[in-house]
Amino acid sequence: MKTKHLGSLSLLACAGCWITTETCLSAGFLHGNWRIIANAFEAGTIGGLADWFAVSALFREIPIPIVRRHTNIIVKNRHRITDGIADMVQNKWLSPAVVREKLEKTRMIVLAMEVIERENENLNEYVVTLLRKLVEGLDDEEIVVFLGEAIKNQLSDIDFARSLGLWMHKAMDRGYHHELWTLLFDCLQRAAQSSRIRELVARKLWEAAGEEKEKGLLKKMFIGAGEITGGFNYQSAAETLVAQYQEVLQEAKTDKDHLIRQKLDKVIIDFARGLEEGSPEVTIEFNRFKEHFIQEADLQKMIGRMMSDLKETVTAQLDDADSPFRTVINKYLDILLATLKSDPQLQEKIDRAIKEAIIIFVEKNHAVIGDMVRTSLEPGRLSDGQMVAEIEEKVGDDLQFIRLNGAVVGWFIGLALGTLKALLK
């Protein structure tokens, strides 16, 4: 029940009754012991007024000469009140010793597990949200540069010549190289269809004929006669050579036992065997190629593209609630929770770690508690009027009862003194 006007009503009641009884006594309507009652109401009025002044002086200024400087006590002592509240919160309610004592009585891991079980579905979303934040930085330039340098350093230190030789040998034994040769011959065939190839071959034939002319007069006359009569048609010869070249490529592409394939196979096998057996000549050449590749290869650009593709792939997987990646996340979260619930020793370790972390944080940042309280009570955040209104709202009922008690107690004291005075007469 609200008692906002209880104090004022009690004061008005005492004052009204006092004025009424005094008036009736003066007019002769009341006699005898009514003087004691009038004295009681007078004392109640004085008590009510005194408590009204005391309560009002806490919250606002009362314009009474001399004593007004002792009113509006809360606002005038705001700084001291704020320091007192901050000190109480920081050094008594939330002191490191109190926090430690409270934590020792609390099983933090139990509370954490209850929250996790209650918010299990949300926990999955929290993890996914965290992973999204991490994925956003996958293609960050600093990460790409770091990975590029790290990979270069690792490749320089790794001796994978023998491993590469073994792999090449196994690939050859399994016939994986046939597809490579087929692709190679196919590319060579397409390249030979270009008119530029025929022009190049014709020019080389013409240059070769020129060189032969320089070797003697007879050759010069013979070749010159052939050129004049059309016996030596370089363009036609070039087309014939290119056509025969394409036929050879077609045979090599379709015949796995073709001589060209056998020659290529032998080159690769010899190279693989040299790597596998640690041949000095092959190993030196391979290491020279490896170092050249590592230094010249634009790994940062390659890694940048890879990281961008990875970012897109992982983001798409995270956005799809039914994706394999989300399924794996949910699976391992369930495994983690099940492991935690079934392992008391692990629970104890985590509980101890949580408590120590909280205690270290409180001890390290203990002064921040008082600063937070002071900041929240600054005039810029909480004006004088707001602070007074907040306090009155919280203790208003008790203050009204103080004023009521002042009137009631004053009334009984006045009654007792009036009765004593009458008896002494």
Helices and strands as residue ranges (DSSP letters): H 6-27, H 34-59, G 67-70, H 73-76, H 78-88, I 89-93, H 96-104, H 108-118, H 120-136, H 141-157, H 161-173, H 177-192, H 195-213, H 217-229, H 234-254, H 259-277, H 280-296, H 299-319, H 324-341, H 344-364, H 366-376, H 384-424
